[in-house]
Amino acid sequence: MGKVFIGLDEDDQLQLERICLDKDPQEALEFILEKVAPKVEKQEREKMKHPTTS
């Protein structure tokens, strides 16, 4: 697995800031599972479809 870059819209960024301030582990886990993981998985699938050559 290589590096993955994801984009967060304004609402996601605000939610992430709130999580950092509140240090709420349940909200953090939900954010990762609902917002981050699907984007990472999508990029990984795209890499499998279009592998780059070295």
N, CA, C, O and CB atoms as a CASP TS submission, in Angstrom:
PFRMAT TS
TARGET T0000
AUTHOR 0000-0000-0000
METHOD Language model
MODEL 1
PARENT N/A
ATOM      1  N   MET     1       0.842  -1.185   0.000  1.00  0.00           N
ATOM      2  CA  MET     1       0.000   0.000   0.000  1.00  0.00           C
ATOM      3  C   MET     1       0.883   1.243   0.000  1.00  0.00           C
ATOM      4  O   MET     1       1.827   1.353   0.782  1.00  0.00           O
ATOM      5  CB  MET     1      -0.955   0.001   1.219  1.00  0.00           C
ATOM      6  N   GLY     2       0.560   2.163  -0.881  1.00  0.00           N
ATOM      7  CA  GLY     2       1.300   3.404  -0.938  1.00  0.00           C
ATOM      8  C   GLY     2       0.547   4.524  -0.243  1.00  0.00           C
ATOM      9  O   GLY     2      -0.421   4.297   0.482  1.00  0.00           O
ATOM     10  N   LYS     3       1.015   5.727  -0.482  1.00  0.00           N
ATOM     11  CA  LYS     3       0.358   6.891   0.100  1.00  0.00           C
ATOM     12  C   LYS     3      -0.987   7.117  -0.567  1.00  0.00           C
ATOM     13  O   LYS     3      -1.171   6.832  -1.750  1.00  0.00           O
ATOM     14  CB  LYS     3       1.241   8.141  -0.034  1.00  0.00           C
ATOM     15  N   VAL     4      -1.911   7.630   0.211  1.00  0.00           N
ATOM     16  CA  VAL     4      -3.247   7.930  -0.287  1.00  0.00           C
ATOM     17  C   VAL     4      -3.575   9.360   0.119  1.00  0.00           C
ATOM     18  O   VAL     4      -3.346   9.766   1.259  1.00  0.00           O
ATOM     19  CB  VAL     4      -4.314   6.915   0.268  1.00  0.00           C
ATOM     20  N   PHE     5      -4.107  10.106  -0.817  1.00  0.00           N
ATOM     21  CA  PHE     5      -4.527  11.475  -0.540  1.00  0.00           C
ATOM     22  C   PHE     5      -6.039  11.538  -0.691  1.00  0.00           C
ATOM     23  O   PHE     5      -6.596  11.078  -1.688  1.00  0.00           O
ATOM     24  CB  PHE     5      -3.817  12.499  -1.492  1.00  0.00           C
ATOM     25  N   ILE     6      -6.696  12.113   0.313  1.00  0.00           N
ATOM     26  CA  ILE     6      -8.148  12.245   0.243  1.00  0.00           C
ATOM     27  C   ILE     6      -8.522  13.711   0.409  1.00  0.00           C
ATOM     28  O   ILE     6      -7.781  14.502   0.992  1.00  0.00           O
ATOM     29  CB  ILE     6      -8.843  11.372   1.324  1.00  0.00           C
ATOM     30  N   GLY     7      -9.671  14.043  -0.111  1.00  0.00           N
ATOM     31  CA  GLY     7     -10.186  15.392   0.041  1.00  0.00           C
ATOM     32  C   GLY     7     -11.318  15.408   1.051  1.00  0.00           C
ATOM     33  O   GLY     7     -12.133  14.487   1.106  1.00  0.00           O
ATOM     34  N   LEU     8     -11.357  16.457   1.842  1.00  0.00           N
ATOM     35  CA  LEU     8     -12.448  16.639   2.790  1.00  0.00           C
ATOM     36  C   LEU     8     -13.163  17.932   2.444  1.00  0.00           C
ATOM     37  O   LEU     8     -12.536  18.976   2.263  1.00  0.00           O
ATOM     38  CB  LEU     8     -11.929  16.659   4.262  1.00  0.00           C
ATOM     39  N   ASP     9     -14.486  17.850   2.354  1.00  0.00           N
ATOM     40  CA  ASP     9     -15.229  19.075   2.094  1.00  0.00           C
ATOM     41  C   ASP     9     -15.282  19.908   3.383  1.00  0.00           C
ATOM     42  O   ASP     9     -14.788  19.483   4.427  1.00  0.00           O
ATOM     43  CB  ASP     9     -16.668  18.756   1.571  1.00  0.00           C
ATOM     44  N   GLU    10     -15.878  21.075   3.295  1.00  0.00           N
ATOM     45  CA  GLU    10     -15.883  21.996   4.431  1.00  0.00           C
ATOM     46  C   GLU    10     -16.556  21.371   5.658  1.00  0.00           C
ATOM     47  O   GLU    10     -16.065  21.519   6.777  1.00  0.00           O
ATOM     48  CB  GLU    10     -16.594  23.297   4.051  1.00  0.00           C
ATOM     49  N   ASP    11     -17.663  20.683   5.454  1.00  0.00           N
ATOM     50  CA  ASP    11     -18.359  20.048   6.575  1.00  0.00           C
ATOM     51  C   ASP    11     -17.493  18.984   7.238  1.00  0.00           C
ATOM     52  O   ASP    11     -17.447  18.891   8.464  1.00  0.00           O
ATOM     53  CB  ASP    11     -19.672  19.428   6.102  1.00  0.00           C
ATOM     54  N   ASP    12     -16.808  18.182   6.426  1.00  0.00           N
ATOM     55  CA  ASP    12     -15.928  17.145   6.977  1.00  0.00           C
ATOM     56  C   ASP    12     -14.770  17.774   7.748  1.00  0.00           C
ATOM     57  O   ASP    12     -14.377  17.264   8.798  1.00  0.00           O
ATOM     58  CB  ASP    12     -15.386  16.241   5.850  1.00  0.00           C
ATOM     59  N   GLN    13     -14.226  18.863   7.243  1.00  0.00           N
ATOM     60  CA  GLN    13     -13.135  19.539   7.936  1.00  0.00           C
ATOM     61  C   GLN    13     -13.598  20.088   9.284  1.00  0.00           C
ATOM     62  O   GLN    13     -12.881  19.993  10.280  1.00  0.00           O
ATOM     63  CB  GLN    13     -12.574  20.671   7.071  1.00  0.00           C
ATOM     64  N   LEU    14     -14.793  20.659   9.307  1.00  0.00           N
ATOM     65  CA  LEU    14     -15.327  21.173  10.571  1.00  0.00           C
ATOM     66  C   LEU    14     -15.563  20.035  11.559  1.00  0.00           C
ATOM     67  O   LEU    14     -15.282  20.168  12.750  1.00  0.00           O
ATOM     68  CB  LEU    14     -16.638  21.947  10.330  1.00  0.00           C
ATOM     69  N   GLN    15     -16.074  18.929  11.061  1.00  0.00           N
ATOM     70  CA  GLN    15     -16.295  17.774  11.931  1.00  0.00           C
ATOM     71  C   GLN    15     -14.963  17.264  12.486  1.00  0.00           C
ATOM     72  O   GLN    15     -14.875  16.925  13.666  1.00  0.00           O
ATOM     73  CB  GLN    15     -17.027  16.646  11.164  1.00  0.00           C
ATOM     74  N   LEU    16     -13.940  17.208  11.656  1.00  0.00           N
ATOM     75  CA  LEU    16     -12.625  16.767  12.103  1.00  0.00           C
ATOM     76  C   LEU    16     -12.056  17.713  13.160  1.00  0.00           C
ATOM     77  O   LEU    16     -11.487  17.262  14.154  1.00  0.00           O
ATOM     78  CB  LEU    16     -11.667  16.667  10.914  1.00  0.00           C
ATOM     79  N   GLU    17     -12.206  19.009  12.952  1.00  0.00           N
ATOM     80  CA  GLU    17     -11.750  19.982  13.952  1.00  0.00           C
ATOM     81  C   GLU    17     -12.478  19.780  15.277  1.00  0.00           C
ATOM     82  O   GLU    17     -11.863  19.830  16.342  1.00  0.00           O
ATOM     83  CB  GLU    17     -11.966  21.419  13.445  1.00  0.00           C
ATOM     84  N   ARG    18     -13.792  19.552  15.210  1.00  0.00           N
ATOM     85  CA  ARG    18     -14.581  19.342  16.422  1.00  0.00           C
ATOM     86  C   ARG    18     -14.113  18.079  17.158  1.00  0.00           C
ATOM     87  O   ARG    18     -14.025  18.069  18.385  1.00  0.00           O
ATOM     88  CB  ARG    18     -16.085  19.236  16.074  1.00  0.00           C
ATOM     89  N   ILE    19     -13.818  17.035  16.413  1.00  0.00           N
ATOM     90  CA  ILE    19     -13.318  15.797  17.015  1.00  0.00           C
ATOM     91  C   ILE    19     -11.999  16.052  17.733  1.00  0.00           C
ATOM     92  O   ILE    19     -11.787  15.565  18.843  1.00  0.00           O
ATOM     93  CB  ILE    19     -13.139  14.702  15.942  1.00  0.00           C
ATOM     94  N   CYS    20     -11.123  16.808  17.104  1.00  0.00           N
ATOM     95  CA  CYS    20      -9.823  17.105  17.714  1.00  0.00           C
ATOM     96  C   CYS    20      -9.979  17.912  18.996  1.00  0.00           C
ATOM     97  O   CYS    20      -9.261  17.689  19.972  1.00  0.00           O
ATOM     98  CB  CYS    20      -8.936  17.865  16.729  1.00  0.00           C
ATOM     99  N   LEU    21     -10.912  18.841  18.986  1.00  0.00           N
ATOM    100  CA  LEU    21     -11.137  19.662  20.177  1.00  0.00           C
ATOM    101  C   LEU    21     -11.805  18.863  21.297  1.00  0.00           C
ATOM    102  O   LEU    21     -11.411  18.956  22.459  1.00  0.00           O
ATOM    103  CB  LEU    21     -11.996  20.878  19.823  1.00  0.00           C
ATOM    104  N   ASP    22     -12.816  18.081  20.934  1.00  0.00           N
ATOM    105  CA  ASP    22     -13.583  17.333  21.933  1.00  0.00           C
ATOM    106  C   ASP    22     -12.884  16.066  22.397  1.00  0.00           C
ATOM    107  O   ASP    22     -13.135  15.582  23.500  1.00  0.00           O
ATOM    108  CB  ASP    22     -14.933  16.978  21.378  1.00  0.00           C
ATOM    109  N   LYS    23     -12.004  15.528  21.554  1.00  0.00           N
ATOM    110  CA  LYS    23     -11.313  14.267  21.830  1.00  0.00           C
ATOM    111  C   LYS    23     -12.318  13.141  22.136  1.00  0.00           C
ATOM    112  O   LYS    23     -12.135  12.350  23.060  1.00  0.00           O
ATOM    113  CB  LYS    23     -10.332  14.444  23.013  1.00  0.00           C
ATOM    114  N   ASP    24     -13.380  13.103  21.327  1.00  0.00           N
ATOM    115  CA  ASP    24     -14.437  12.109  21.484  1.00  0.00           C
ATOM    116  C   ASP    24     -14.077  10.875  20.662  1.00  0.00           C
ATOM    117  O   ASP    24     -14.143  10.917  19.433  1.00  0.00           O
ATOM    118  CB  ASP    24     -15.821  12.685  21.049  1.00  0.00           C
ATOM    119  N   PRO    25     -13.697   9.776  21.317  1.00  0.00           N
ATOM    120  CA  PRO    25     -13.257   8.599  20.562  1.00  0.00           C
ATOM    121  C   PRO    25     -14.359   7.967  19.712  1.00  0.00           C
ATOM    122  O   PRO    25     -14.078   7.468  18.621  1.00  0.00           O
ATOM    123  CB  PRO    25     -12.716   7.569  21.512  1.00  0.00           C
ATOM    124  N   GLN    26     -15.591   7.977  20.183  1.00  0.00           N
ATOM    125  CA  GLN    26     -16.682   7.383  19.409  1.00  0.00           C
ATOM    126  C   GLN    26     -16.935   8.183  18.132  1.00  0.00           C
ATOM    127  O   GLN    26     -17.115   7.607  17.059  1.00  0.00           O
ATOM    128  CB  GLN    26     -17.967   7.310  20.256  1.00  0.00           C
ATOM    129  N   GLU    27     -16.949   9.507  18.251  1.00  0.00           N
ATOM    130  CA  GLU    27     -17.157  10.358  17.074  1.00  0.00           C
ATOM    131  C   GLU    27     -15.983  10.206  16.101  1.00  0.00           C
ATOM    132  O   GLU    27     -16.175  10.217  14.885  1.00  0.00           O
ATOM    133  CB  GLU    27     -17.325  11.847  17.495  1.00  0.00           C
ATOM    134  N   ALA    28     -14.772  10.066  16.639  1.00  0.00           N
ATOM    135  CA  ALA    28     -13.591   9.893  15.790  1.00  0.00           C
ATOM    136  C   ALA    28     -13.683   8.592  14.997  1.00  0.00           C
ATOM    137  O   ALA    28     -13.394   8.566  13.800  1.00  0.00           O
ATOM    138  CB  ALA    28     -12.307   9.905  16.642  1.00  0.00           C
ATOM    139  N   LEU    29     -14.082   7.526  15.661  1.00  0.00           N
ATOM    140  CA  LEU    29     -14.214   6.236  14.979  1.00  0.00           C
ATOM    141  C   LEU    29     -15.280   6.302  13.892  1.00  0.00           C
ATOM    142  O   LEU    29     -15.071   5.809  12.783  1.00  0.00           O
ATOM    143  CB  LEU    29     -14.556   5.127  15.986  1.00  0.00           C
ATOM    144  N   GLU    30     -16.416   6.905  14.206  1.00  0.00           N
ATOM    145  CA  GLU    30     -17.478   7.045  13.212  1.00  0.00           C
ATOM    146  C   GLU    30     -17.002   7.848  12.002  1.00  0.00           C
ATOM    147  O   GLU    30     -17.320   7.506  10.863  1.00  0.00           O
ATOM    148  CB  GLU    30     -18.704   7.714  13.838  1.00  0.00           C
ATOM    149  N   PHE    31     -16.247   8.906  12.246  1.00  0.00           N
ATOM    150  CA  PHE    31     -15.724   9.736  11.164  1.00  0.00           C
ATOM    151  C   PHE    31     -14.797   8.914  10.267  1.00  0.00           C
ATOM    152  O   PHE    31     -14.896   8.971   9.042  1.00  0.00           O
ATOM    153  CB  PHE    31     -14.977  10.964  11.734  1.00  0.00           C
ATOM    154  N   ILE    32     -13.911   8.162  10.877  1.00  0.00           N
ATOM    155  CA  ILE    32     -12.978   7.325  10.102  1.00  0.00           C
ATOM    156  C   ILE    32     -13.746   6.302   9.269  1.00  0.00           C
ATOM    157  O   ILE    32     -13.478   6.131   8.080  1.00  0.00           O
ATOM    158  CB  ILE    32     -11.977   6.603  11.042  1.00  0.00           C
ATOM    159  N   LEU    33     -14.698   5.626   9.901  1.00  0.00           N
ATOM    160  CA  LEU    33     -15.430   4.572   9.207  1.00  0.00           C
ATOM    161  C   LEU    33     -16.356   5.110   8.121  1.00  0.00           C
ATOM    162  O   LEU    33     -16.526   4.471   7.083  1.00  0.00           O
ATOM    163  CB  LEU    33     -16.231   3.771  10.199  1.00  0.00           C
ATOM    164  N   GLU    34     -16.952   6.274   8.345  1.00  0.00           N
ATOM    165  CA  GLU    34     -17.928   6.802   7.397  1.00  0.00           C
ATOM    166  C   GLU    34     -17.333   7.725   6.337  1.00  0.00           C
ATOM    167  O   GLU    34     -17.826   7.769   5.210  1.00  0.00           O
ATOM    168  CB  GLU    34     -18.988   7.535   8.139  1.00  0.00           C
ATOM    169  N   LYS    35     -16.288   8.456   6.682  1.00  0.00           N
ATOM    170  CA  LYS    35     -15.750   9.475   5.770  1.00  0.00           C
ATOM    171  C   LYS    35     -14.398   9.107   5.172  1.00  0.00           C
ATOM    172  O   LYS    35     -14.181   9.280   3.972  1.00  0.00           O
ATOM    173  CB  LYS    35     -15.625  10.784   6.494  1.00  0.00           C
ATOM    174  N   VAL    36     -13.497   8.605   5.996  1.00  0.00           N
ATOM    175  CA  VAL    36     -12.117   8.382   5.542  1.00  0.00           C
ATOM    176  C   VAL    36     -11.944   7.018   4.875  1.00  0.00           C
ATOM    177  O   VAL    36     -11.441   6.933   3.755  1.00  0.00           O
ATOM    178  CB  VAL    36     -11.153   8.502   6.719  1.00  0.00           C
ATOM    179  N   ALA    37     -12.352   5.970   5.549  1.00  0.00           N
ATOM    180  CA  ALA    37     -12.121   4.616   5.029  1.00  0.00           C
ATOM    181  C   ALA    37     -12.702   4.401   3.628  1.00  0.00           C
ATOM    182  O   ALA    37     -12.029   3.814   2.781  1.00  0.00           O
ATOM    183  CB  ALA    37     -12.716   3.599   5.978  1.00  0.00           C
ATOM    184  N   PRO    38     -13.935   4.860   3.358  1.00  0.00           N
ATOM    185  CA  PRO    38     -14.456   4.657   1.997  1.00  0.00           C
ATOM    186  C   PRO    38     -13.620   5.357   0.924  1.00  0.00           C
ATOM    187  O   PRO    38     -13.466   4.838  -0.182  1.00  0.00           O
ATOM    188  CB  PRO    38     -15.887   5.152   1.917  1.00  0.00           C
ATOM    189  N   LYS    39     -13.086   6.523   1.244  1.00  0.00           N
ATOM    190  CA  LYS    39     -12.265   7.248   0.266  1.00  0.00           C
ATOM    191  C   LYS    39     -10.937   6.535   0.036  1.00  0.00           C
ATOM    192  O   LYS    39     -10.441   6.473  -1.089  1.00  0.00           O
ATOM    193  CB  LYS    39     -12.013   8.692   0.737  1.00  0.00           C
ATOM    194  N   VAL    40     -10.370   6.001   1.105  1.00  0.00           N
ATOM    195  CA  VAL    40      -9.113   5.248   0.983  1.00  0.00           C
ATOM    196  C   VAL    40      -9.353   3.984   0.164  1.00  0.00           C
ATOM    197  O   VAL    40      -8.579   3.663  -0.739  1.00  0.00           O
ATOM    198  CB  VAL    40      -8.539   4.887   2.389  1.00  0.00           C
ATOM    199  N   GLU    41     -10.424   3.273   0.483  1.00  0.00           N
ATOM    200  CA  GLU    41     -10.740   2.047  -0.258  1.00  0.00           C
ATOM    201  C   GLU    41     -10.978   2.334  -1.734  1.00  0.00           C
ATOM    202  O   GLU    41     -10.545   1.565  -2.593  1.00  0.00           O
ATOM    203  CB  GLU    41     -11.970   1.365   0.343  1.00  0.00           C
ATOM    204  N   LYS    42     -11.657   3.426  -2.034  1.00  0.00           N
ATOM    205  CA  LYS    42     -11.911   3.790  -3.426  1.00  0.00           C
ATOM    206  C   LYS    42     -10.597   4.029  -4.168  1.00  0.00           C
ATOM    207  O   LYS    42     -10.429   3.571  -5.299  1.00  0.00           O
ATOM    208  CB  LYS    42     -12.802   5.044  -3.502  1.00  0.00           C
ATOM    209  N   GLN    43      -9.664   4.746  -3.534  1.00  0.00           N
ATOM    210  CA  GLN    43      -8.379   4.999  -4.191  1.00  0.00           C
ATOM    211  C   GLN    43      -7.595   3.705  -4.386  1.00  0.00           C
ATOM    212  O   GLN    43      -6.951   3.514  -5.417  1.00  0.00           O
ATOM    213  CB  GLN    43      -7.549   5.998  -3.374  1.00  0.00           C
ATOM    214  N   GLU    44      -7.650   2.825  -3.403  1.00  0.00           N
ATOM    215  CA  GLU    44      -6.944   1.549  -3.529  1.00  0.00           C
ATOM    216  C   GLU    44      -7.522   0.739  -4.687  1.00  0.00           C
ATOM    217  O   GLU    44      -6.770   0.119  -5.439  1.00  0.00           O
ATOM    218  CB  GLU    44      -7.032   0.744  -2.213  1.00  0.00           C
ATOM    219  N   ARG    45      -8.848   0.737  -4.841  1.00  0.00           N
ATOM    220  CA  ARG    45      -9.470   0.018  -5.964  1.00  0.00           C
ATOM    221  C   ARG    45      -9.038   0.625  -7.286  1.00  0.00           C
ATOM    222  O   ARG    45      -8.771  -0.098  -8.246  1.00  0.00           O
ATOM    223  CB  ARG    45     -11.008   0.043  -5.848  1.00  0.00           C
ATOM    224  N   GLU    46      -8.966   1.951  -7.343  1.00  0.00           N
ATOM    225  CA  GLU    46      -8.534   2.628  -8.569  1.00  0.00           C
ATOM    226  C   GLU    46      -7.092   2.260  -8.912  1.00  0.00           C
ATOM    227  O   GLU    46      -6.760   2.080 -10.084  1.00  0.00           O
ATOM    228  CB  GLU    46      -8.670   4.154  -8.418  1.00  0.00           C
ATOM    229  N   LYS    47      -6.239   2.149  -7.902  1.00  0.00           N
ATOM    230  CA  LYS    47      -4.842   1.761  -8.145  1.00  0.00           C
ATOM    231  C   LYS    47      -4.765   0.356  -8.732  1.00  0.00           C
ATOM    232  O   LYS    47      -3.924   0.076  -9.586  1.00  0.00           O
ATOM    233  CB  LYS    47      -4.023   1.833  -6.839  1.00  0.00           C
ATOM    234  N   MET    48      -5.654  -0.529  -8.265  1.00  0.00           N
ATOM    235  CA  MET    48      -5.663  -1.899  -8.765  1.00  0.00           C
ATOM    236  C   MET    48      -6.098  -1.932 -10.230  1.00  0.00           C
ATOM    237  O   MET    48      -5.595  -2.737 -11.014  1.00  0.00           O
ATOM    238  CB  MET    48      -6.593  -2.778  -7.909  1.00  0.00           C
ATOM    239  N   LYS    49      -7.025  -1.061 -10.591  1.00  0.00           N
ATOM    240  CA  LYS    49      -7.513  -1.013 -11.972  1.00  0.00           C
ATOM    241  C   LYS    49      -6.474  -0.419 -12.916  1.00  0.00           C
ATOM    242  O   LYS    49      -6.351  -0.846 -14.064  1.00  0.00           O
ATOM    243  CB  LYS    49      -8.803  -0.202 -12.048  1.00  0.00           C
ATOM    244  N   HIS    50      -5.731   0.566 -12.426  1.00  0.00           N
ATOM    245  CA  HIS    50      -4.771   1.302 -13.248  1.00  0.00           C
ATOM    246  C   HIS    50      -3.393   1.327 -12.578  1.00  0.00           C
ATOM    247  O   HIS    50      -2.951   2.383 -12.124  1.00  0.00           O
ATOM    248  CB  HIS    50      -5.269   2.743 -13.502  1.00  0.00           C
ATOM    249  N   PRO    51      -2.722   0.195 -12.510  1.00  0.00           N
ATOM    250  CA  PRO    51      -1.404   0.186 -11.865  1.00  0.00           C
ATOM    251  C   PRO    51      -0.413   1.033 -12.658  1.00  0.00           C
ATOM    252  O   PRO    51      -0.431   1.055 -13.888  1.00  0.00           O
ATOM    253  CB  PRO    51      -0.876  -1.257 -11.726  1.00  0.00           C
ATOM    254  N   THR    52       0.440   1.721 -11.930  1.00  0.00           N
ATOM    255  CA  THR    52       1.472   2.524 -12.605  1.00  0.00           C
ATOM    256  C   THR    52       2.698   1.666 -12.828  1.00  0.00           C
ATOM    257  O   THR    52       2.972   0.740 -12.064  1.00  0.00           O
ATOM    258  CB  THR    52       1.836   3.792 -11.778  1.00  0.00           C
ATOM    259  N   THR    53       3.422   1.975 -13.864  1.00  0.00           N
ATOM    260  CA  THR    53       4.644   1.222 -14.143  1.00  0.00           C
ATOM    261  C   THR    53       5.829   2.008 -13.622  1.00  0.00           C
ATOM    262  O   THR    53       5.841   3.238 -13.670  1.00  0.00           O
ATOM    263  CB  THR    53       4.800   0.932 -15.665  1.00  0.00           C
ATOM    264  N   SER    54       6.823   1.293 -13.126  1.00  0.00           N
ATOM    265  CA  SER    54       8.002   1.946 -12.570  1.00  0.00           C
ATOM    266  C   SER    54       9.068   2.139 -13.607  1.00  0.00           C
ATOM    267  O   SER    54      10.133   2.677 -13.304  1.00  0.00           O
ATOM    268  CB  SER    54       8.551   1.155 -11.420  1.00  0.00           C
TER
END
